């Protein structure tokens, strides 16, 4: 589908330079009686690289049709890529570790998450805003170390180290923000 530069919005996925690019920032200014100034920043969904460009108001762009499918995370291959299974068709698909980046440490094996597809090719994963993980190891809290916002190291069930408050112990379940990767609160089980 073709859209004008003035119709672009943050989050849209464009097919530009034979690449899928998601718009990460968009600004449209019309200073006085001058022409519109449009600034677009994008991130490639295939390489992860960032680009910035200034289209004219009348420029046309091709938008990509993306489909989200609930998929179960099965395992990580020896080369580091991740294998998912579609929950409706039971077809398996592999996503490159370069496409997903650092997000996968928050996903447990057998967990179902949304995988985004473009023309039957998986291109990214969509995590919920928070995930709940169990603490498998936590540093001991030192008596008298009760100053405000003191944090200690803790390892969660996926193997990642996270900074947590002193009162968190091994075996507890905690809520982690998927956007920042930081501790939010204790899980209410």
C-alpha positions in Angstrom: 0.0 0.0 0.0 1.3 3.4 -0.9 1.3 6.3 1.6 2.4 9.9 1.4 5.2 11.2 3.5 2.7 13.3 5.5 0.8 10.1 6.4 3.8 8.3 7.9 3.6 7.5 11.6 5.9 6.1 14.2 5.7 2.3 14.2 4.9 1.9 10.5 7.0 -0.5 8.5 8.2 0.6 5.1 9.7 -1.3 2.2 12.6 1.0 1.3 15.8 0.2 -0.5 14.8 -3.5 -0.7 14.7 -3.6 3.1 12.0 -3.6 5.8 12.4 -0.5 7.9 10.3 0.4 11.0 9.8 4.1 11.7 11.3 4.9 15.1 10.8 8.7 15.1 8.8 11.0 12.9 8.5 14.8 13.0 6.5 17.1 10.7 7.0 20.9 11.0 5.6 23.7 8.9 7.4 26.9 9.9 5.5 30.0 8.9 4.8 30.0 5.2 7.6 27.7 4.3 7.3 24.2 2.9 6.8 21.3 5.4 9.9 19.8 6.9 9.6 16.1 7.5 12.3 14.2 9.4 12.0 10.3 9.6 14.3 8.0 11.5 14.1 4.2 10.8 15.6 1.0 12.0 16.2 -1.9 9.6 14.4 -5.1 10.6 16.9 -7.2 8.7 20.2 -5.6 9.7 19.3 -3.6 12.8 21.0 -0.5 11.3 19.5 3.0 11.8 18.9 5.6 9.1 17.5 9.1 8.9 16.1 10.9 5.9 14.0 14.0 4.9 11.3 13.2 2.3 9.4 15.8 0.4 5.7 16.1 1.5 4.5 14.5 -1.8 6.9 11.5 -1.7 5.2 8.1 -1.8 6.3 5.1 0.3 5.4 1.4 0.2 4.2 0.0 3.5 4.7 -3.6 4.4 1.9 -6.0 5.4 2.9 -7.7 8.6 1.1 -10.6 10.4 1.5 -11.5 14.0 1.1 -15.2 15.0 1.2 -16.7 18.5 4.3 -19.0 18.5 5.9 -21.2 21.1 9.6 -20.8 21.7 11.2 -24.3 21.3 15.0 -24.0 21.6 18.1 -22.2 20.5 20.2 -23.8 17.8 24.0 -24.3 18.0 24.6 -21.2 15.8 22.5 -19.0 18.2 19.4 -18.7 16.1 16.0 -19.3 17.8 13.3 -21.8 16.7 9.6 -21.1 17.2 6.5 -23.2 16.4 3.2 -21.6 15.1 0.4 -22.5 17.5 -2.2 -22.9 14.8 -0.3 -24.7 12.0 2.5 -26.3 14.1 5.0 -25.2 11.4 8.5 -24.4 12.8 10.3 -21.2 11.9 13.8 -19.9 12.7 14.7 -16.3 13.6 18.2 -15.1 13.4 19.8 -14.0 16.7 20.8 -10.8 15.0 17.2 -9.9 14.3 16.0 -10.5 17.9 19.0 -9.0 19.7 19.0 -9.0 23.4 15.3 -9.6 24.0 15.4 -13.4 24.2 16.9 -13.6 27.7 13.4 -12.7 28.9 11.7 -15.6 27.2 11.5 -19.1 28.8 11.5 -22.3 26.7 7.9 -23.4 25.8 6.6 -19.9 26.4 4.1 -18.6 23.8 4.8 -15.1 22.4 3.8 -13.2 19.2 6.1 -13.5 16.2 5.8 -11.0 13.4 5.9 -12.3 9.9 6.4 -10.6 6.5 5.6 -12.8 3.5 5.8 -15.9 5.6 9.3 -15.0 6.9 9.7 -14.3 10.7 11.3 -10.9 11.3 10.8 -10.1 15.0 9.2 -11.0 18.3 6.8 -9.0 20.4 7.1 -9.3 24.1 4.5 -8.3 26.7 5.4 -5.1 28.6 6.5 -7.2 31.6 7.6 -10.8 32.2 7.6 -12.8 35.4 10.7 -14.9 36.1 11.9 -16.9 39.1 15.1 -15.9 41.0 17.5 -18.9 41.0 20.3 -17.2 42.9 20.7 -14.0 44.8 23.6 -12.3 46.7 23.3 -12.3 50.4 22.1 -9.0 51.9 24.7 -7.4 54.2 23.3 -6.3 57.6 23.3 -2.6 58.0 23.3 -2.0 54.2 19.8 -0.4 54.2 20.4 2.8 52.4 17.7 3.8 49.9 17.7 2.1 46.5 20.5 -0.3 47.3 20.5 -3.2 44.8 22.2 -6.6 44.7 22.8 -9.1 41.9 20.4 -11.9 41.3 20.2 -14.6 38.6 16.8 -15.4 37.0 15.7 -18.7 35.6 16.8 -17.8 32.0 20.4 -17.3 33.2 20.6 -13.5 33.1 21.8 -11.4 36.0 19.5 -8.6 37.2 19.8 -5.9 39.8 17.1 -6.4 42.5 16.4 -4.8 45.9 18.0 -6.4 49.0 14.8 -8.1 50.2 14.5 -10.4 47.2 15.5 -14.0 47.9 16.2 -17.1 45.9 13.0 -18.9 44.8 10.9 -15.7 44.6 9.2 -14.6 41.4 9.8 -11.1 40.1 8.4 -8.9 37.4 10.8 -7.4 34.9 10.2 -4.7 32.3 10.8 -5.9 28.8 11.6 -2.4 27.6 14.4 -1.7 30.2 15.2 -5.1 31.5 15.0 -3.8 35.0 13.3 -5.2 38.2 9.8 -3.8 38.6 8.2 -5.6 41.6 7.6 -8.9 43.3 5.2 -11.1 41.4 1.7 -11.5 43.0 1.1 -15.2 42.7 
